[in-house]
Amino acid sequence: MERGYDPIALAEVTRRIVERDGGRKYYRFRGGRWYGGIATADCVGCNLRCIFCWSNTPRDNPAMGWGFYSPEEVYRNLVKIAERRGYRLLRVSGNEPTICWDHLMKILELVEEDGRFKFILETNGTLIDEAKAYDLSMFRRVHVRVSLKGACEEEFSLLTGARPEAFELQLNALKHLADQNVPAHPAVMLSFSSEESLGKLIERLNEIDPVYVRELEEEYVFLYPHVKERLRRAGIIPKVAYEPDRVPEDLV
């Protein structure tokens, strides 16, 4: 993927591969320690190509033969894991959940109808416009975590290969969510950021909503073998990075 691609266009290309008859491709269902314990459905397909991403084959090869799951099947799998492990949190992760919007909305409807769980929507935010933020405002059991890919346009483009101006889509998502009173917070990958760019990001977030500054979550790269290789090939050296204590959690 060459630098300068359009994440919106790539999302549509990807959606046509990973969505069928209301179902979406998933490559595993698992429990995990994040957020103190959460049931996770790892979906296939993303509209960004982050150089530090731990997802590997499912992101870059969405046409491979993973199975399609209906929203009801996804929810049943998540609930089974959550009940077995005593979790109260659910999520779709692994790639970009918002690519298959109607599919995601049905999952959230099931969360709402059940009433026992909270859903953490982890997203890069590039696809959340005013209409989608309004859709999310209809739910009371959803919290949105917008993962910013760097602290500014230049870092975003370096790390994702996408057009620099697409970074604005991420910030706009936070604004749309704030306008619709959707519970949300930003997370930002800081392994490649300068203090100056972080300072400017904080100023921009403060203009959107001061709450986002107080709740800003810092992310740092984990050096899984395939991530190390990507960074080596790109000639990019992180300022701060961590060796993982283990590989990403196994299929449950």
C-alpha positions as CSV (number, residue, x, y, z in Angstrom):
1,M,0.0,0.0,0.0
2,E,1.6,3.2,-1.1
3,R,1.5,6.4,0.9
4,G,-1.4,8.7,0.2
5,Y,-4.4,6.4,0.0
6,D,-7.9,7.4,0.9
7,P,-9.2,5.5,4.0
8,I,-12.8,6.1,3.0
9,A,-12.3,4.5,-0.3
10,L,-10.3,1.6,1.2
11,A,-13.1,1.1,3.7
12,E,-15.6,0.5,0.9
13,V,-13.3,-1.8,-1.0
14,T,-12.8,-3.8,2.2
15,R,-16.5,-3.9,3.1
16,R,-17.4,-5.6,-0.1
17,I,-15.0,-8.4,0.8
18,V,-15.7,-8.9,4.5
19,E,-19.5,-8.3,4.5
20,R,-22.2,-10.6,3.1
21,D,-25.9,-10.8,3.7
22,G,-25.7,-8.9,7.0
23,G,-22.8,-11.0,8.2
24,R,-19.1,-10.1,8.6
25,K,-15.9,-12.1,8.6
26,Y,-14.3,-12.8,12.0
27,Y,-11.1,-14.8,12.7
28,R,-11.5,-15.5,16.4
29,F,-13.4,-15.1,19.6
30,R,-11.5,-14.8,22.8
31,G,-11.4,-13.5,26.4
32,G,-8.7,-11.2,27.6
33,R,-7.3,-9.1,30.4
34,W,-7.8,-5.7,28.8
35,Y,-10.2,-3.3,30.6
36,G,-10.0,-5.7,33.6
37,G,-11.6,-8.5,31.5
38,I,-13.5,-8.3,28.2
39,A,-15.0,-10.7,25.7
40,T,-13.7,-10.0,22.2
41,A,-14.7,-10.8,18.6
42,D,-11.8,-10.1,16.3
43,C,-13.1,-9.0,12.9
44,V,-11.4,-9.1,9.5
45,G,-10.6,-6.0,7.5
46,C,-9.4,-2.5,8.2
47,N,-9.2,0.8,6.3
48,L,-5.8,1.8,7.7
49,R,-2.4,0.2,7.3
50,C,-0.8,1.2,10.6
51,I,2.8,0.1,10.6
52,F,2.6,-0.8,14.4
53,C,-0.6,-2.8,14.2
54,W,-0.5,-6.2,15.8
55,S,-3.1,-7.6,13.4
56,N,-1.3,-9.1,10.5
57,T,-2.8,-11.6,8.0
58,P,-6.5,-10.8,8.7
59,R,-5.9,-7.1,8.0
60,D,-3.8,-7.5,4.9
61,N,-5.6,-10.5,3.4
62,P,-9.3,-10.0,4.0
63,A,-10.3,-12.3,1.1
64,M,-8.8,-15.4,2.8
65,G,-11.3,-18.0,4.0
66,W,-12.4,-16.9,7.4
67,G,-16.1,-17.5,8.2
68,F,-19.0,-15.0,8.0
69,Y,-20.9,-14.6,11.3
70,S,-24.3,-12.9,11.7
71,P,-24.7,-10.3,14.4
72,E,-26.6,-12.8,16.5
73,E,-23.8,-15.4,16.2
74,V,-21.2,-12.8,17.2
75,Y,-23.3,-11.8,20.2
76,R,-23.9,-15.4,21.3
77,N,-20.1,-16.1,21.1
78,L,-19.3,-13.0,23.1
79,V,-21.9,-13.7,25.8
80,K,-20.7,-17.3,26.1
81,I,-17.2,-16.1,26.8
82,A,-18.4,-13.3,29.1
83,E,-20.6,-15.6,31.2
84,R,-17.9,-18.2,31.5
85,R,-15.3,-15.7,32.7
86,G,-17.5,-13.3,34.7
87,Y,-17.0,-10.4,32.3
88,R,-19.3,-7.4,31.9
89,L,-17.6,-5.9,28.9
90,L,-17.8,-6.9,25.2
91,R,-16.0,-5.6,22.1
92,V,-15.3,-6.1,18.5
93,S,-11.6,-5.6,17.8
94,G,-8.7,-6.9,15.7
95,N,-9.5,-4.6,12.8
96,E,-12.0,-1.8,12.1
97,P,-15.6,-2.5,13.5
98,T,-17.2,0.5,11.8
99,I,-16.6,-0.7,8.2
100,C,-19.7,-2.9,8.4
101,W,-22.0,-0.3,10.0
102,D,-25.4,-2.1,9.9
103,H,-23.8,-5.3,11.2
104,L,-22.3,-3.3,14.1
105,M,-25.6,-1.6,14.8
106,K,-27.4,-4.9,15.1
107,I,-24.8,-6.1,17.6
108,L,-25.3,-2.9,19.7
109,E,-29.1,-3.5,19.6
110,L,-28.5,-6.9,21.1
111,V,-26.3,-5.5,23.8
112,E,-29.1,-2.9,24.6
113,E,-31.8,-5.5,24.6
114,D,-29.8,-7.8,26.9
115,G,-29.0,-5.1,29.4
116,R,-26.3,-7.0,31.2
117,F,-23.2,-5.9,29.4
118,K,-21.4,-2.8,28.2
119,F,-19.8,-2.5,24.8
120,I,-16.5,-0.8,24.1
121,L,-16.4,0.4,20.5
122,E,-12.7,0.5,19.6
123,T,-12.3,2.5,16.3
124,N,-9.9,4.6,14.4
125,G,-12.8,7.0,13.9
126,T,-12.2,7.8,10.2
127,L,-15.7,6.6,9.3
128,I,-17.7,8.2,12.1
129,D,-19.5,11.2,10.6
130,E,-22.4,13.2,12.0
131,A,-25.0,10.6,11.0
132,K,-23.0,7.7,12.6
133,A,-22.5,9.6,15.8
134,Y,-26.2,10.2,15.9
135,D,-26.8,6.5,15.5
136,L,-24.5,5.7,18.4
137,S,-26.3,8.3,20.6
138,M,-29.3,6.0,20.5
139,F,-27.5,3.4,22.7
140,R,-26.9,3.7,26.4
141,R,-24.5,0.8,26.9
142,V,-21.7,1.9,24.5
143,H,-18.5,3.7,25.1
144,V,-16.3,4.7,22.1
145,R,-12.5,4.6,22.2
146,V,-11.1,6.5,19.3
147,S,-7.5,5.4,18.5
148,L,-5.5,8.3,17.1
149,K,-2.7,7.2,14.9
150,G,-0.1,9.7,16.0
151,A,-0.4,13.2,17.3
152,C,-0.6,15.2,14.1
153,E,-1.1,14.9,10.3
154,E,2.5,14.1,9.5
155,E,2.8,11.4,12.1
156,F,-0.5,9.9,11.0
157,S,0.6,9.7,7.4
158,L,4.0,8.3,8.4
159,L,2.4,5.5,10.5
160,T,-0.5,4.6,8.3
161,G,0.6,5.5,4.8
162,A,-2.7,7.4,4.3
163,R,-3.2,10.9,3.2
164,P,-2.1,13.3,6.0
165,E,-5.4,15.2,5.9
166,A,-7.3,12.0,6.9
167,F,-6.0,12.6,10.4
168,E,-8.7,15.3,10.6
169,L,-11.3,12.6,10.2
170,Q,-10.2,11.1,13.5
171,L,-10.5,14.5,15.3
172,N,-13.8,15.1,13.6
173,A,-15.1,11.8,14.9
174,L,-14.4,13.0,18.5
175,K,-16.2,16.2,17.8
176,H,-19.3,14.5,16.3
177,L,-19.4,12.1,19.3
178,A,-19.1,15.1,21.8
179,D,-21.9,16.9,19.9
180,Q,-24.2,13.9,20.3
181,N,-23.2,13.3,23.9
182,V,-21.8,9.8,23.2
183,P,-19.5,8.6,25.9
184,A,-16.0,8.5,24.4
185,H,-12.3,9.1,24.9
186,P,-9.3,9.4,22.7
187,A,-6.2,7.1,22.8
188,V,-3.1,8.1,21.0
189,M,-0.1,6.2,19.7
190,L,2.9,8.1,21.2
191,S,5.8,5.8,20.4
192,F,6.7,8.0,17.4
193,S,5.6,11.4,18.7
194,S,7.5,14.5,19.8
195,E,6.6,16.5,22.9
196,E,5.8,19.4,20.5
197,S,3.3,17.4,18.5
198,L,1.7,16.0,21.6
199,G,1.3,19.5,23.0
200,K,-0.4,20.7,19.9
201,L,-2.7,17.7,19.9
202,I,-3.7,18.4,23.5
203,E,-4.6,22.0,22.4
204,R,-6.7,20.6,19.6
205,L,-8.5,18.2,21.8
206,N,-9.2,20.9,24.4
207,E,-10.9,22.9,21.7
208,I,-13.2,20.0,21.0
209,D,-13.9,19.0,24.6
210,P,-11.7,19.5,27.7
211,V,-12.9,16.1,28.9
212,Y,-10.9,14.5,26.1
213,V,-7.7,16.0,27.5
214,R,-8.3,14.7,31.0
215,E,-9.2,11.2,29.6
216,L,-6.5,10.9,27.0
217,E,-5.1,7.4,26.9
218,E,-1.5,6.9,25.9
219,E,-0.6,4.0,23.7
220,Y,2.9,2.6,22.9
221,V,4.0,0.0,20.4
222,F,4.5,-3.6,21.3
223,L,7.3,-5.2,19.3
224,Y,5.8,-8.4,18.0
225,P,8.0,-10.0,15.4
226,H,6.0,-8.9,12.4
227,V,5.8,-5.4,13.8
228,K,9.6,-5.3,14.2
229,E,9.9,-6.4,10.6
230,R,7.6,-3.7,9.3
231,L,9.4,-1.0,11.3
232,R,12.8,-2.3,10.0
233,R,11.6,-2.2,6.4
234,A,10.3,1.3,6.8
235,G,13.4,2.5,8.6
236,I,11.3,3.8,11.5
237,I,12.6,3.6,15.0
238,P,10.1,4.2,17.9
239,K,11.1,6.6,20.6
240,V,9.4,4.3,23.2
241,A,8.5,0.7,22.7
242,Y,7.9,-2.5,24.7
243,E,8.6,-6.1,24.2
244,P,5.3,-8.1,24.6
245,D,5.2,-10.5,27.6
246,R,3.4,-13.0,25.2
247,V,1.8,-13.1,21.8
248,P,-1.7,-11.7,21.3
249,E,-4.2,-13.7,23.3
250,D,-5.1,-17.1,21.9
251,L,-8.5,-18.1,20.5
252,V,-10.9,-19.0,23.2
